[in-house]
Amino acid sequence: MKALFFLLLPFSLFAQTKVNVQILQKQTYCGGARPNPEILADLEKPKPFANKKLVIVSANGKICKTTTNANGYLKIKLKVGSYKVYEAWRYNKQTPDGTDAKNFDTECLKQAWGKVDMTIDAQKKSQSVKIEIDDAYCNHTIPCLLNPQYPQ
């Protein structure tokens, strides 16, 4: 009887779609001296979100761990639906820079862990998506850091 049930399920429940996501991010100037116009213009150009670990969570809570390639691309197969994407440090409840949590404001970290970095809406057809995020940090702008080290 169970086998018959699975045979009668609509094929679309198991359908997967290819999703190509290019993730770009703007850089932040981290030097101490005032940057020249050329440096500022270069920082405004989005760069690949390269070699970053991400966790993709489906609406029913299933997770997929993945890493962007050197050009900031994810090429994945997903079931049709909506997905939340987190940087691995957020999903794993770690610190943004991988250091000891005692250097961070605990309540602030709890809020940061709950932030969704991006969403993916997988359609029935294969698709390509470009996402820009603004999540670059300098040593003195790491979220929730208690004693940031400012550039000289």
C-alpha positions in Angstrom: 0.0 0.0 0.0 2.8 2.4 0.9 4.5 1.8 -2.5 1.2 2.6 -4.3 1.0 5.9 -2.4 4.4 6.9 -3.6 3.6 6.0 -7.1 0.5 8.2 -7.0 2.3 11.3 -5.6 2.6 14.0 -8.3 5.9 14.1 -9.9 6.2 17.8 -9.3 6.7 17.2 -5.5 10.1 15.7 -6.4 11.0 18.1 -9.2 14.2 20.0 -8.8 15.4 23.0 -10.6 18.9 24.3 -11.3 19.7 27.6 -9.7 22.8 29.6 -10.5 23.4 32.4 -8.0 26.1 34.9 -8.3 26.7 36.7 -5.0 28.6 40.0 -5.1 29.6 42.3 -2.3 30.9 45.9 -2.0 34.1 46.3 -0.2 34.7 48.6 2.8 37.7 50.9 3.1 39.7 49.7 6.1 42.7 52.0 6.1 43.4 54.9 8.4 44.2 57.6 5.9 41.6 59.2 3.7 41.3 57.2 0.5 41.8 58.9 -2.9 38.9 59.0 -5.4 40.3 56.0 -7.4 40.3 53.8 -4.3 36.7 54.9 -3.5 35.5 54.2 -7.0 37.1 50.8 -7.0 35.4 50.0 -3.7 32.0 50.8 -5.2 32.4 48.1 -7.8 30.9 44.8 -6.4 33.4 42.0 -6.1 32.6 38.2 -6.0 31.6 36.8 -2.6 34.3 34.3 -3.1 34.9 31.0 -1.3 32.3 31.7 1.5 30.6 29.0 3.4 26.8 29.2 3.3 23.9 27.3 4.8 20.7 27.1 2.8 17.5 26.3 4.8 14.2 25.2 3.1 10.8 26.2 4.3 10.4 22.9 6.1 13.8 23.2 7.8 16.0 21.0 5.7 19.5 22.3 5.4 22.2 22.3 2.7 25.7 23.4 3.4 27.6 24.8 0.4 30.5 27.1 -0.6 30.7 29.8 -3.3 33.4 29.4 -5.9 36.2 31.8 -6.6 33.8 33.9 -8.7 31.1 34.1 -6.0 28.8 31.5 -7.8 26.6 28.8 -6.3 25.4 26.2 -8.7 22.9 24.1 -7.0 19.8 22.0 -7.5 16.8 22.8 -5.3 13.3 21.7 -5.0 10.9 24.4 -6.1 10.3 26.7 -3.2 11.7 29.5 -1.0 15.0 29.2 0.8 16.8 31.3 3.5 20.5 31.6 3.1 22.9 32.3 6.0 26.6 32.8 6.2 27.9 29.7 8.1 29.0 31.7 11.1 25.4 33.0 11.6 23.7 29.6 11.2 26.3 27.8 13.5 26.1 30.6 16.1 29.7 31.5 16.0 31.4 34.9 15.8 31.8 36.8 12.5 35.6 36.5 12.6 35.9 33.1 14.3 37.4 34.4 17.5 36.3 33.8 21.0 32.7 34.9 21.8 33.9 36.6 25.1 35.1 39.5 22.9 31.5 40.1 21.7 28.3 41.5 23.1 26.2 38.4 23.6 22.8 40.0 23.0 24.0 41.6 19.8 25.4 38.3 18.6 22.0 36.6 19.2 20.4 39.2 17.0 23.1 38.8 14.3 22.6 35.0 14.3 18.9 35.5 13.5 19.6 37.7 10.5 18.9 36.1 7.1 21.7 37.1 4.6 19.6 36.5 1.5 16.7 34.5 0.1 16.4 32.3 -2.9 13.0 31.7 -4.6 13.6 28.6 -6.7 11.2 28.4 -9.7 10.1 25.5 -11.9 12.5 26.5 -14.6 16.3 26.8 -14.3 17.3 30.2 -13.4 20.2 32.6 -12.8 20.1 35.1 -10.0 22.5 37.9 -9.1 22.5 39.1 -5.5 24.4 42.0 -4.0 25.1 42.1 -0.3 26.7 44.7 1.7 28.4 42.7 4.5 32.1 43.5 4.3 33.8 44.2 7.6 37.0 45.8 8.8 38.6 44.9 12.1 36.9 47.9 13.7 33.4 47.3 12.2 32.9 43.6 12.9 29.4 43.3 14.3 29.0 43.1 18.1 32.7 43.4 18.8 33.3 44.9 22.3 36.7 46.5 21.8 37.3 47.2 18.2 40.8 48.0 17.0 40.7 51.2 15.0 43.2 52.0 12.2 46.0 54.5 13.0 
